[in-house]
């Protein structure tokens, strides 16, 4: 059995956290903390794949690449031109 690595996006919500993977959009999870949400998503993903196997669907390959970009903490103020009003 080979191991696959799926990216997971964890977002803070008004009531806790939610998670999804861009590679498996039909699977989500929630939790009270980021770690709880990560664990819940892993469990949900395993259950989701088990159902997919049972109904004969192919398990999607991980395809999304995750990276970060850095920007200055203080962004310069942009001066926008004033448009003439008619």
Order of alpha helices (4+ residues) and beta strands (2+ residues): beta-beta-beta-alpha
